[in-house]
Amino acid sequence: MMPTLNSRVAKLEGSMGDVRETLEEVEGCIIELKSRQDQLKGQVVKALGVNVDVMQWVLNIVVCKLTKKNDALKASHGVDLEETD
């Protein structure tokens, strides 16, 4: 009975070694994924920042054009449009 028990303990210890190796591999993958996630977050923040700058630029152009049209309309009608509200 003792040799059988020793054999089972040896197999269990071998299995535990395999589990440890697998766990180390999984932990390595988790670290790599977290690193990639951080890189992706940085890229997304940068891309969104560029998009905000472009949208602000377009908005400024539109506001400028609308202001010019409003001023031209006021001048052509001789009326202050804000007073008619």
Biopython code that builds the backbone (N, CA, C, O; Angstrom):
import numpy as np
from Bio.PDB.StructureBuilder import StructureBuilder

atoms = [
    (1, "MET", "N", (0.818, -1.195, 0.000)),
    (1, "MET", "CA", (0.000, 0.000, 0.000)),
    (1, "MET", "C", (0.861, 1.258, 0.000)),
    (1, "MET", "O", (0.530, 2.256, -0.641)),
    (2, "MET", "N", (1.948, 1.193, 0.716)),
    (2, "MET", "CA", (2.825, 2.358, 0.797)),
    (2, "MET", "C", (3.435, 2.697, -0.564)),
    (2, "MET", "O", (3.473, 3.874, -0.921)),
    (3, "PRO", "N", (3.914, 1.717, -1.340)),
    (3, "PRO", "CA", (4.455, 2.060, -2.660)),
    (3, "PRO", "C", (3.400, 2.680, -3.578)),
    (3, "PRO", "O", (3.707, 3.575, -4.366)),
    (4, "THR", "N", (2.167, 2.205, -3.474)),
    (4, "THR", "CA", (1.090, 2.768, -4.292)),
    (4, "THR", "C", (0.838, 4.217, -3.898)),
    (4, "THR", "O", (0.664, 5.081, -4.757)),
    (5, "LEU", "N", (0.819, 4.471, -2.610)),
    (5, "LEU", "CA", (0.613, 5.832, -2.111)),
    (5, "LEU", "C", (1.753, 6.737, -2.544)),
    (5, "LEU", "O", (1.519, 7.870, -2.965)),
    (6, "ASN", "N", (2.980, 6.253, -2.447)),
    (6, "ASN", "CA", (4.137, 7.038, -2.883)),
    (6, "ASN", "C", (4.062, 7.332, -4.379)),
    (6, "ASN", "O", (4.434, 8.417, -4.825)),
    (7, "SER", "N", (3.586, 6.370, -5.138)),
    (7, "SER", "CA", (3.444, 6.565, -6.584)),
    (7, "SER", "C", (2.415, 7.650, -6.880)),
    (7, "SER", "O", (2.617, 8.499, -7.749)),
    (8, "ARG", "N", (1.322, 7.606, -6.151)),
    (8, "ARG", "CA", (0.270, 8.619, -6.356)),
    (8, "ARG", "C", (0.762, 10.013, -5.949)),
    (8, "ARG", "O", (0.471, 11.000, -6.624)),
    (9, "VAL", "N", (1.492, 10.084, -4.864)),
    (9, "VAL", "CA", (2.055, 11.365, -4.419)),
    (9, "VAL", "C", (3.013, 11.901, -5.473)),
    (9, "VAL", "O", (3.005, 13.096, -5.766)),
    (10, "ALA", "N", (3.831, 11.037, -6.041)),
    (10, "ALA", "CA", (4.780, 11.462, -7.078)),
    (10, "ALA", "C", (4.042, 11.989, -8.305)),
    (10, "ALA", "O", (4.435, 13.000, -8.887)),
    (11, "LYS", "N", (2.966, 11.297, -8.696)),
    (11, "LYS", "CA", (2.170, 11.758, -9.845)),
    (11, "LYS", "C", (1.528, 13.112, -9.540)),
    (11, "LYS", "O", (1.496, 14.006, -10.386)),
    (12, "LEU", "N", (1.019, 13.242, -8.314)),
    (12, "LEU", "CA", (0.389, 14.498, -7.908)),
    (12, "LEU", "C", (1.399, 15.638, -7.913)),
    (12, "LEU", "O", (1.094, 16.741, -8.367)),
    (13, "GLU", "N", (2.595, 15.375, -7.412)),
    (13, "GLU", "CA", (3.640, 16.405, -7.421)),
    (13, "GLU", "C", (4.009, 16.786, -8.849)),
    (13, "GLU", "O", (4.250, 17.958, -9.139)),
    (14, "GLY", "N", (4.054, 15.801, -9.740)),
    (14, "GLY", "CA", (4.325, 16.092, -11.150)),
    (14, "GLY", "C", (3.230, 16.943, -11.764)),
    (14, "GLY", "O", (3.498, 17.875, -12.521)),
    (15, "SER", "N", (1.994, 16.609, -11.426)),
    (15, "SER", "CA", (0.861, 17.398, -11.930)),
    (15, "SER", "C", (0.913, 18.823, -11.395)),
    (15, "SER", "O", (0.623, 19.773, -12.123)),
    (16, "MET", "N", (1.279, 18.973, -10.136)),
    (16, "MET", "CA", (1.381, 20.308, -9.537)),
    (16, "MET", "C", (2.451, 21.132, -10.246)),
    (16, "MET", "O", (2.291, 22.337, -10.437)),
    (17, "GLY", "N", (3.539, 20.477, -10.633)),
    (17, "GLY", "CA", (4.576, 21.187, -11.389)),
    (17, "GLY", "C", (4.039, 21.677, -12.725)),
    (17, "GLY", "O", (4.335, 22.794, -13.151)),
    (18, "ASP", "N", (3.242, 20.827, -13.388)),
    (18, "ASP", "CA", (2.628, 21.235, -14.657)),
    (18, "ASP", "C", (1.666, 22.401, -14.450)),
    (18, "ASP", "O", (1.615, 23.329, -15.256)),
    (19, "VAL", "N", (0.906, 22.341, -13.362)),
    (19, "VAL", "CA", (-0.040, 23.420, -13.055)),
    (19, "VAL", "C", (0.717, 24.719, -12.809)),
    (19, "VAL", "O", (0.288, 25.776, -13.271)),
    (20, "ARG", "N", (1.823, 24.659, -12.098)),
    (20, "ARG", "CA", (2.627, 25.864, -11.834)),
    (20, "ARG", "C", (3.141, 26.471, -13.139)),
    (20, "ARG", "O", (3.096, 27.686, -13.331)),
    (21, "GLU", "N", (3.631, 25.608, -14.033)),
    (21, "GLU", "CA", (4.124, 26.100, -15.329)),
    (21, "GLU", "C", (3.004, 26.773, -16.117)),
    (21, "GLU", "O", (3.193, 27.841, -16.700)),
    (22, "THR", "N", (1.839, 26.136, -16.124)),
    (22, "THR", "CA", (0.695, 26.706, -16.841)),
    (22, "THR", "C", (0.292, 28.038, -16.220)),
    (22, "THR", "O", (0.001, 28.997, -16.934)),
    (23, "LEU", "N", (0.275, 28.097, -14.905)),
    (23, "LEU", "CA", (-0.073, 29.335, -14.206)),
    (23, "LEU", "C", (0.908, 30.449, -14.545)),
    (23, "LEU", "O", (0.498, 31.591, -14.754)),
    (24, "GLU", "N", (2.185, 30.133, -14.602)),
    (24, "GLU", "CA", (3.192, 31.135, -14.964)),
    (24, "GLU", "C", (2.973, 31.632, -16.391)),
    (24, "GLU", "O", (3.122, 32.823, -16.665)),
    (25, "GLU", "N", (2.620, 30.726, -17.299)),
    (25, "GLU", "CA", (2.346, 31.132, -18.680)),
    (25, "GLU", "C", (1.127, 32.048, -18.738)),
    (25, "GLU", "O", (1.130, 33.055, -19.446)),
    (26, "VAL", "N", (0.085, 31.688, -17.986)),
    (26, "VAL", "CA", (-1.133, 32.503, -17.960)),
    (26, "VAL", "C", (-0.826, 33.882, -17.388)),
    (26, "VAL", "O", (-1.282, 34.890, -17.927)),
    (27, "GLU", "N", (-0.065, 33.935, -16.312)),
    (27, "GLU", "CA", (0.297, 35.223, -15.715)),
    (27, "GLU", "C", (1.097, 36.072, -16.697)),
    (27, "GLU", "O", (0.909, 37.286, -16.769)),
    (28, "GLY", "N", (1.986, 35.434, -17.452)),
    (28, "GLY", "CA", (2.740, 36.165, -18.473)),
    (28, "GLY", "C", (1.825, 36.734, -19.546)),
    (28, "GLY", "O", (2.012, 37.864, -19.995)),
    (29, "CYS", "N", (0.839, 35.951, -19.952)),
    (29, "CYS", "CA", (-0.124, 36.426, -20.960)),
    (29, "CYS", "C", (-0.949, 37.587, -20.422)),
    (29, "CYS", "O", (-1.231, 38.541, -21.148)),
    (30, "ILE", "N", (-1.337, 37.509, -19.152)),
    (30, "ILE", "CA", (-2.115, 38.589, -18.538)),
    (30, "ILE", "C", (-1.304, 39.877, -18.517)),
    (30, "ILE", "O", (-1.828, 40.947, -18.827)),
    (31, "ILE", "N", (-0.043, 39.784, -18.158)),
    (31, "ILE", "CA", (0.824, 40.966, -18.136)),
    (31, "ILE", "C", (0.941, 41.558, -19.535)),
    (31, "ILE", "O", (0.869, 42.775, -19.706)),
    (32, "GLU", "N", (1.121, 40.702, -20.529)),
    (32, "GLU", "CA", (1.229, 41.176, -21.914)),
    (32, "GLU", "C", (-0.072, 41.832, -22.370)),
    (32, "GLU", "O", (-0.043, 42.869, -23.032)),
    (33, "LEU", "N", (-1.207, 41.238, -22.021)),
    (33, "LEU", "CA", (-2.497, 41.818, -22.404)),
    (33, "LEU", "C", (-2.724, 43.170, -21.732)),
    (33, "LEU", "O", (-3.250, 44.091, -22.357)),
    (34, "LYS", "N", (-2.335, 43.294, -20.468)),
    (34, "LYS", "CA", (-2.480, 44.578, -19.775)),
    (34, "LYS", "C", (-1.611, 45.640, -20.437)),
    (34, "LYS", "O", (-2.022, 46.794, -20.560)),
    (35, "SER", "N", (-0.431, 45.258, -20.855)),
    (35, "SER", "CA", (0.458, 46.194, -21.545)),
    (35, "SER", "C", (-0.160, 46.643, -22.864)),
    (35, "SER", "O", (-0.151, 47.831, -23.189)),
    (36, "ARG", "N", (-0.691, 45.699, -23.612)),
    (36, "ARG", "CA", (-1.344, 46.041, -24.884)),
    (36, "ARG", "C", (-2.571, 46.913, -24.650)),
    (36, "ARG", "O", (-2.845, 47.827, -25.428)),
    (37, "GLN", "N", (-3.309, 46.632, -23.578)),
    (37, "GLN", "CA", (-4.485, 47.433, -23.254)),
    (37, "GLN", "C", (-4.073, 48.879, -22.960)),
    (37, "GLN", "O", (-4.726, 49.816, -23.420)),
    (38, "ASP", "N", (-3.005, 49.057, -22.205)),
    (38, "ASP", "CA", (-2.514, 50.402, -21.904)),
    (38, "ASP", "C", (-2.086, 51.130, -23.176)),
    (38, "ASP", "O", (-2.360, 52.319, -23.341)),
    (39, "GLN", "N", (-1.409, 50.408, -24.074)),
    (39, "GLN", "CA", (-0.996, 51.010, -25.342)),
    (39, "GLN", "C", (-2.214, 51.422, -26.155)),
    (39, "GLN", "O", (-2.242, 52.507, -26.736)),
    (40, "LEU", "N", (-3.219, 50.556, -26.197)),
    (40, "LEU", "CA", (-4.430, 50.851, -26.957)),
    (40, "LEU", "C", (-5.167, 52.052, -26.372)),
    (40, "LEU", "O", (-5.661, 52.900, -27.114)),
    (41, "LYS", "N", (-5.241, 52.126, -25.053)),
    (41, "LYS", "CA", (-5.874, 53.275, -24.407)),
    (41, "LYS", "C", (-5.174, 54.566, -24.816)),
    (41, "LYS", "O", (-5.828, 55.562, -25.129)),
    (42, "GLY", "N", (-3.853, 54.545, -24.812)),
    (42, "GLY", "CA", (-3.093, 55.731, -25.217)),
    (42, "GLY", "C", (-3.375, 56.123, -26.650)),
    (42, "GLY", "O", (-3.512, 57.307, -26.957)),
    (43, "GLN", "N", (-3.462, 55.135, -27.532)),
    (43, "GLN", "CA", (-3.737, 55.422, -28.938)),
    (43, "GLN", "C", (-5.144, 55.977, -29.120)),
    (43, "GLN", "O", (-5.350, 56.885, -29.925)),
    (44, "VAL", "N", (-6.117, 55.442, -28.380)),
    (44, "VAL", "CA", (-7.498, 55.925, -28.473)),
    (44, "VAL", "C", (-7.587, 57.359, -27.969)),
    (44, "VAL", "O", (-8.233, 58.198, -28.596)),
    (45, "VAL", "N", (-6.950, 57.642, -26.851)),
    (45, "VAL", "CA", (-6.960, 59.004, -26.305)),
    (45, "VAL", "C", (-6.339, 59.977, -27.304)),
    (45, "VAL", "O", (-6.856, 61.075, -27.513)),
    (46, "LYS", "N", (-5.248, 59.578, -27.909)),
    (46, "LYS", "CA", (-4.586, 60.434, -28.898)),
    (46, "LYS", "C", (-5.491, 60.663, -30.103)),
    (46, "LYS", "O", (-5.618, 61.793, -30.574)),
    (47, "ALA", "N", (-6.120, 59.606, -30.606)),
    (47, "ALA", "CA", (-6.999, 59.728, -31.767)),
    (47, "ALA", "C", (-8.201, 60.610, -31.451)),
    (47, "ALA", "O", (-8.599, 61.437, -32.271)),
    (48, "LEU", "N", (-8.779, 60.437, -30.269)),
    (48, "LEU", "CA", (-9.923, 61.265, -29.891)),
    (48, "LEU", "C", (-9.508, 62.722, -29.736)),
    (48, "LEU", "O", (-10.268, 63.625, -30.087)),
    (49, "GLY", "N", (-8.323, 62.954, -29.219)),
    (49, "GLY", "CA", (-7.824, 64.323, -29.087)),
    (49, "GLY", "C", (-7.683, 64.991, -30.439)),
    (49, "GLY", "O", (-8.037, 66.159, -30.598)),
    (50, "VAL", "N", (-7.168, 64.259, -31.414)),
    (50, "VAL", "CA", (-7.035, 64.794, -32.775)),
    (50, "VAL", "C", (-8.414, 65.079, -33.344)),
    (50, "VAL", "O", (-8.621, 66.121, -33.966)),
    (51, "ASN", "N", (-9.366, 64.166, -33.142)),
    (51, "ASN", "CA", (-10.720, 64.371, -33.653)),
    (51, "ASN", "C", (-11.374, 65.591, -33.022)),
    (51, "ASN", "O", (-12.075, 66.338, -33.706)),
    (52, "VAL", "N", (-11.159, 65.801, -31.744)),
    (52, "VAL", "CA", (-11.725, 66.972, -31.073)),
    (52, "VAL", "C", (-11.140, 68.244, -31.674)),
    (52, "VAL", "O", (-11.869, 69.207, -31.911)),
    (53, "ASP", "N", (-9.847, 68.260, -31.920)),
    (53, "ASP", "CA", (-9.210, 69.429, -32.522)),
    (53, "ASP", "C", (-9.792, 69.720, -33.900)),
    (53, "ASP", "O", (-10.059, 70.875, -34.234)),
    (54, "VAL", "N", (-9.988, 68.676, -34.698)),
    (54, "VAL", "CA", (-10.546, 68.854, -36.043)),
    (54, "VAL", "C", (-11.983, 69.344, -35.955)),
    (54, "VAL", "O", (-12.374, 70.244, -36.697)),
    (55, "MET", "N", (-12.775, 68.763, -35.055)),
    (55, "MET", "CA", (-14.170, 69.196, -34.912)),
    (55, "MET", "C", (-14.247, 70.647, -34.441)),
    (55, "MET", "O", (-15.108, 71.400, -34.897)),
    (56, "GLN", "N", (-13.364, 71.041, -33.542)),
    (56, "GLN", "CA", (-13.345, 72.428, -33.074)),
    (56, "GLN", "C", (-12.992, 73.366, -34.214)),
    (56, "GLN", "O", (-13.577, 74.443, -34.333)),
    (57, "TRP", "N", (-12.045, 72.974, -35.051)),
    (57, "TRP", "CA", (-11.638, 73.776, -36.203)),
    (57, "TRP", "C", (-12.818, 73.948, -37.165)),
    (57, "TRP", "O", (-13.083, 75.055, -37.635)),
    (58, "VAL", "N", (-13.524, 72.851, -37.456)),
    (58, "VAL", "CA", (-14.683, 72.915, -38.357)),
    (58, "VAL", "C", (-15.774, 73.779, -37.742)),
    (58, "VAL", "O", (-16.384, 74.592, -38.437)),
    (59, "LEU", "N", (-16.024, 73.615, -36.464)),
    (59, "LEU", "CA", (-17.045, 74.413, -35.791)),
    (59, "LEU", "C", (-16.705, 75.901, -35.852)),
    (59, "LEU", "O", (-17.590, 76.726, -36.082)),
    (60, "ASN", "N", (-15.461, 76.247, -35.652)),
    (60, "ASN", "CA", (-15.047, 77.648, -35.740)),
    (60, "ASN", "C", (-15.294, 78.210, -37.132)),
    (60, "ASN", "O", (-15.733, 79.352, -37.272)),
    (61, "ILE", "N", (-15.013, 77.414, -38.166)),
    (61, "ILE", "CA", (-15.252, 77.865, -39.544)),
    (61, "ILE", "C", (-16.741, 78.091, -39.768)),
    (61, "ILE", "O", (-17.134, 79.108, -40.339)),
    (62, "VAL", "N", (-17.569, 77.154, -39.323)),
    (62, "VAL", "CA", (-19.017, 77.270, -39.512)),
    (62, "VAL", "C", (-19.552, 78.492, -38.776)),
    (62, "VAL", "O", (-20.355, 79.242, -39.331)),
    (63, "VAL", "N", (-19.124, 78.699, -37.550)),
    (63, "VAL", "CA", (-19.579, 79.861, -36.776)),
    (63, "VAL", "C", (-19.160, 81.149, -37.467)),
    (63, "VAL", "O", (-19.939, 82.099, -37.544)),
    (64, "CYS", "N", (-17.942, 81.184, -37.965)),
    (64, "CYS", "CA", (-17.457, 82.373, -38.667)),
    (64, "CYS", "C", (-18.306, 82.656, -39.904)),
    (64, "CYS", "O", (-18.691, 83.800, -40.143)),
    (65, "LYS", "N", (-18.597, 81.626, -40.686)),
    (65, "LYS", "CA", (-19.415, 81.805, -41.891)),
    (65, "LYS", "C", (-20.827, 82.254, -41.533)),
    (65, "LYS", "O", (-21.381, 83.136, -42.189)),
    (66, "LEU", "N", (-21.409, 81.657, -40.504)),
    (66, "LEU", "CA", (-22.757, 82.049, -40.092)),
    (66, "LEU", "C", (-22.780, 83.482, -39.573)),
    (66, "LEU", "O", (-23.732, 84.221, -39.825)),
    (67, "THR", "N", (-21.753, 83.866, -38.861)),
    (67, "THR", "CA", (-21.670, 85.245, -38.372)),
    (67, "THR", "C", (-21.597, 86.221, -39.533)),
    (67, "THR", "O", (-22.262, 87.258, -39.515)),
    (68, "LYS", "N", (-20.797, 85.902, -40.544)),
    (68, "LYS", "CA", (-20.695, 86.767, -41.724)),
    (68, "LYS", "C", (-22.031, 86.851, -42.452)),
    (68, "LYS", "O", (-22.437, 87.933, -42.875)),
    (69, "LYS", "N", (-22.719, 85.721, -42.603)),
    (69, "LYS", "CA", (-24.031, 85.730, -43.266)),
    (69, "LYS", "C", (-25.037, 86.534, -42.458)),
    (69, "LYS", "O", (-25.836, 87.280, -43.023)),
    (70, "ASN", "N", (-25.001, 86.385, -41.146)),
    (70, "ASN", "CA", (-25.904, 87.135, -40.284)),
    (70, "ASN", "C", (-25.632, 88.634, -40.404)),
    (70, "ASN", "O", (-26.563, 89.435, -40.498)),
    (71, "ASP", "N", (-24.357, 89.005, -40.400)),
    (71, "ASP", "CA", (-23.999, 90.417, -40.537)),
    (71, "ASP", "C", (-24.438, 90.964, -41.892)),
    (71, "ASP", "O", (-24.928, 92.089, -41.983)),
    (72, "ALA", "N", (-24.262, 90.164, -42.945)),
    (72, "ALA", "CA", (-24.675, 90.599, -44.279)),
    (72, "ALA", "C", (-26.188, 90.744, -44.345)),
    (72, "ALA", "O", (-26.690, 91.688, -44.954)),
    (73, "LEU", "N", (-26.910, 89.835, -43.737)),
    (73, "LEU", "CA", (-28.371, 89.905, -43.727)),
    (73, "LEU", "C", (-28.841, 91.135, -42.962)),
    (73, "LEU", "O", (-29.766, 91.822, -43.397)),
    (74, "LYS", "N", (-28.217, 91.413, -41.839)),
    (74, "LYS", "CA", (-28.563, 92.613, -41.073)),
    (74, "LYS", "C", (-28.318, 93.867, -41.905)),
    (74, "LYS", "O", (-29.145, 94.778, -41.933)),
    (75, "ALA", "N", (-27.186, 93.901, -42.573)),
    (75, "ALA", "CA", (-26.834, 95.078, -43.370)),
    (75, "ALA", "C", (-27.794, 95.251, -44.540)),
    (75, "ALA", "O", (-28.173, 96.378, -44.859)),
    (76, "SER", "N", (-28.191, 94.171, -45.178)),
    (76, "SER", "CA", (-29.063, 94.285, -46.350)),
    (76, "SER", "C", (-30.488, 94.656, -45.970)),
    (76, "SER", "O", (-31.187, 95.285, -46.764)),
    (77, "HIS", "N", (-30.925, 94.290, -44.800)),
    (77, "HIS", "CA", (-32.290, 94.608, -44.382)),
    (77, "HIS", "C", (-32.347, 95.822, -43.467)),
    (77, "HIS", "O", (-33.425, 96.351, -43.198)),
    (78, "GLY", "N", (-31.227, 96.248, -43.005)),
    (78, "GLY", "CA", (-31.192, 97.406, -42.122)),
    (78, "GLY", "C", (-31.922, 97.146, -40.814)),
    (78, "GLY", "O", (-32.456, 98.072, -40.204)),
    (79, "VAL", "N", (-31.946, 95.913, -40.388)),
    (79, "VAL", "CA", (-32.695, 95.544, -39.189)),
    (79, "VAL", "C", (-31.767, 94.768, -38.254)),
    (79, "VAL", "O", (-30.932, 93.971, -38.684)),
    (80, "ASP", "N", (-31.944, 95.029, -36.981)),
    (80, "ASP", "CA", (-31.220, 94.233, -35.997)),
    (80, "ASP", "C", (-32.068, 93.001, -35.709)),
    (80, "ASP", "O", (-33.096, 93.095, -35.039)),
    (81, "LEU", "N", (-31.639, 91.845, -36.216)),
    (81, "LEU", "CA", (-32.438, 90.626, -36.105)),
    (81, "LEU", "C", (-32.644, 90.194, -34.660)),
    (81, "LEU", "O", (-33.645, 89.548, -34.354)),
    (82, "GLU", "N", (-31.742, 90.528, -33.786)),
    (82, "GLU", "CA", (-31.876, 90.125, -32.392)),
    (82, "GLU", "C", (-33.007, 90.878, -31.708)),
    (82, "GLU", "O", (-33.586, 90.367, -30.750)),
    (83, "GLU", "N", (-33.338, 92.080, -32.175)),
    (83, "GLU", "CA", (-34.404, 92.861, -31.555)),
    (83, "GLU", "C", (-35.776, 92.348, -31.943)),
    (83, "GLU", "O", (-36.746, 92.651, -31.249)),
    (84, "THR", "N", (-35.905, 91.586, -33.018)),
    (84, "THR", "CA", (-37.213, 91.114, -33.465)),
    (84, "THR", "C", (-37.678, 89.891, -32.696)),
    (84, "THR", "O", (-38.827, 89.479, -32.854)),
    (85, "ASP", "N", (-36.836, 89.302, -31.877)),
    (85, "ASP", "CA", (-37.229, 88.103, -31.111)),
    (85, "ASP", "C", (-38.162, 88.441, -29.990)),
    (85, "ASP", "O", (-38.587, 87.553, -29.251)),
]
sb = StructureBuilder()
sb.init_structure("model")
sb.init_model(0)
sb.init_chain("A")
sb.init_seg("    ")
for serial, (resi, resn, name, xyz) in enumerate(atoms, 1):
    if name == "N":
        sb.init_residue(resn, " ", resi, " ")
    sb.init_atom(name, np.array(xyz, "f"), 0.0, 1.0, " ", f" {name:<3s}", serial, name[0])
structure = sb.get_structure()
